[in-house]
Amino acid sequence: MMGRKILILNGGPRLNGNTAALIREFTKGAESAGHTVARFDLDRMNIHGCKGCLGRRKNPEECCVQKDEMNRIYPEYRSADVLVFASPMCYWGFSGQLKCAIDRLFAVTESDPKWATPHKKTILLMASEGSGKENDAPVVQYYQSLLGFLGWEDLGSVIAGGVLKIGDIEGHPGLQKAFELGKSIA
């Protein structure tokens, strides 16, 4: 089996926070299985919101009319086999940093003559202050709807509930689940 190329979009603002801990364990598992991992810490990048301009059609050589750090992500996104959305749960959804980057991925869809979104396998890693099915339901529904509309395949998710402050995740079973999920990618 050849290793997969995995792209992690980290929407967590704390580089040593609970989301980052999930990413670290996931990455260890994925790399132990022979996969390569590229990670972008979105909060540390200069990424603007989508303008909805459909401007890509005006210049076929460019992915997006905006000149910001999404241009570093686009080539990795195009070539990735697996796309990992990592985020703290913010008001029962993805962080603004992650949502902004997801919106901007539309430029790649728009660059295809048939407006085809690249097929991706996806994973969700999330740290959450709250816990339980009721707490997780809105973000799970959004994630599943996103995948359904884009034709992407869900490989699994880890929502580590009951963690707020940096370090609250230590010893949480979600860390082992993240490791195992990374290791399980085929």
C-alpha positions in Angstrom: 0.0 0.0 0.0 1.3 3.4 -0.9 1.0 6.1 1.7 -1.7 8.7 1.4 -1.2 12.4 1.3 -3.1 14.1 4.2 -3.8 17.8 4.4 -4.8 19.2 7.9 -6.5 22.6 8.0 -6.1 23.6 11.7 -8.7 26.2 12.6 -7.6 26.2 16.3 -6.0 29.5 17.4 -3.9 28.0 20.2 -0.8 26.1 18.9 -0.6 24.2 22.1 -4.3 23.9 22.7 -6.7 21.0 22.8 -7.3 20.9 19.1 -3.5 20.9 18.5 -3.2 17.9 20.8 -5.7 16.0 18.7 -3.8 16.9 15.6 -0.5 15.8 17.1 -1.9 12.3 18.0 -3.7 12.0 14.7 -0.4 12.9 12.9 1.6 10.3 14.9 -0.9 7.6 13.9 -1.0 8.6 10.3 2.8 8.9 9.9 3.2 5.5 11.7 1.1 4.0 8.9 3.3 5.5 6.2 1.3 8.6 5.3 2.6 12.1 4.7 0.9 15.0 6.5 0.9 18.7 5.6 -0.6 21.0 8.2 -1.6 24.6 7.9 -2.3 26.7 11.1 -4.9 29.0 9.7 -4.9 31.4 12.6 -1.3 32.3 11.8 -2.0 32.9 8.1 -3.2 35.9 6.1 -6.4 34.5 4.6 -9.3 36.8 3.5 -12.9 35.8 3.3 -14.3 34.7 0.0 -15.6 37.6 -2.2 -18.0 35.4 -4.1 -16.7 37.2 -7.2 -16.4 34.2 -9.5 -13.3 36.1 -10.7 -11.3 32.9 -11.3 -13.0 32.6 -14.7 -11.5 35.9 -15.7 -7.9 34.7 -15.3 -7.5 30.9 -16.0 -3.8 31.0 -14.8 -4.8 31.8 -11.2 -6.8 29.9 -8.7 -8.3 32.9 -7.0 -8.2 36.6 -7.7 -7.1 37.3 -4.1 -3.4 37.2 -3.4 -3.0 35.9 0.1 -1.8 32.7 1.8 -4.6 30.5 0.5 -2.3 30.2 -2.5 0.0 28.1 -0.3 -3.0 25.8 0.5 -4.5 25.3 -3.0 -1.7 23.0 -4.4 -1.8 20.9 -1.2 -5.6 20.7 -1.4 -5.6 19.6 -5.0 -3.1 16.8 -4.4 -4.3 15.6 -1.0 -6.1 12.2 -0.7 -7.4 13.0 2.7 -8.6 16.4 4.1 -8.7 16.9 7.8 -10.8 19.6 9.4 -9.5 20.4 12.9 -11.2 23.0 15.0 -12.4 23.9 18.4 -16.2 23.9 18.5 -17.2 27.5 18.3 -20.9 28.2 18.9 -21.7 24.7 17.8 -19.8 25.0 14.5 -16.3 25.3 13.0 -14.0 28.1 14.0 -14.1 31.2 11.8 -10.6 30.5 10.7 -11.5 27.1 9.3 -14.8 28.2 7.8 -13.1 31.0 6.0 -10.6 28.6 4.4 -13.3 26.1 3.5 -15.2 28.9 1.7 -12.1 29.8 -0.2 -11.7 26.2 -1.5 -14.5 27.1 -3.9 -11.9 28.7 -6.1 -10.5 25.3 -7.0 -14.0 24.0 -7.9 -14.6 27.1 -10.0 -11.3 26.5 -11.8 -12.6 23.2 -13.2 -14.4 23.7 -16.6 -17.2 21.5 -15.4 -17.3 23.1 -11.9 -16.3 19.7 -10.3 -15.2 19.7 -6.7 -12.1 17.5 -6.2 -13.2 14.2 -4.5 -11.7 14.0 -1.0 -11.9 11.6 1.9 -12.4 13.7 5.1 -11.9 13.6 8.8 -13.1 15.9 11.6 -11.0 16.5 14.7 -12.7 18.8 17.2 -12.2 19.9 20.8 -15.3 21.1 22.6 -16.2 22.6 26.0 -19.5 20.8 26.0 -20.1 17.1 25.5 -22.7 14.6 24.4 -24.9 14.0 21.4 -27.0 17.0 21.9 -24.0 19.3 22.1 -22.3 17.7 19.1 -25.4 17.4 16.8 -25.3 20.9 15.1 -21.6 20.6 14.1 -22.0 16.9 13.0 -25.1 17.9 10.9 -23.1 20.7 9.2 -20.1 18.4 8.6 -22.3 15.6 7.1 -24.2 18.1 5.0 -21.0 19.6 3.7 -19.7 16.2 2.7 -23.0 15.2 1.1 -23.2 18.3 -1.1 -19.5 18.1 -2.1 -19.5 14.4 -2.7 -16.8 13.8 -0.1 -16.3 10.5 1.9 -16.2 10.6 5.7 -13.5 8.5 7.2 -14.4 9.3 10.7 -14.5 12.0 13.4 -13.3 12.6 16.9 -15.1 15.2 19.0 -13.4 15.5 22.4 -15.9 17.0 24.7 -15.4 18.5 28.2 -12.2 20.3 27.3 -11.9 24.1 27.5 -8.6 25.3 29.0 -5.2 24.4 27.5 -4.3 21.0 28.8 -7.8 19.9 29.7 -7.5 17.2 27.0 -4.6 15.4 28.7 -5.7 11.8 29.3 -8.9 12.3 27.3 -9.9 9.1 25.3 -10.2 11.3 22.2 -6.4 11.5 22.0 -6.2 7.7 21.5 -9.1 7.8 19.1 -7.3 10.5 17.0 -4.2 8.4 16.9 -6.1 5.3 15.9 -8.0 7.2 13.2 -4.8 8.5 11.7 -3.3 5.0 11.8 -6.4 3.4 10.2 -6.3 5.4 6.9 -6.0 3.0 4.0 
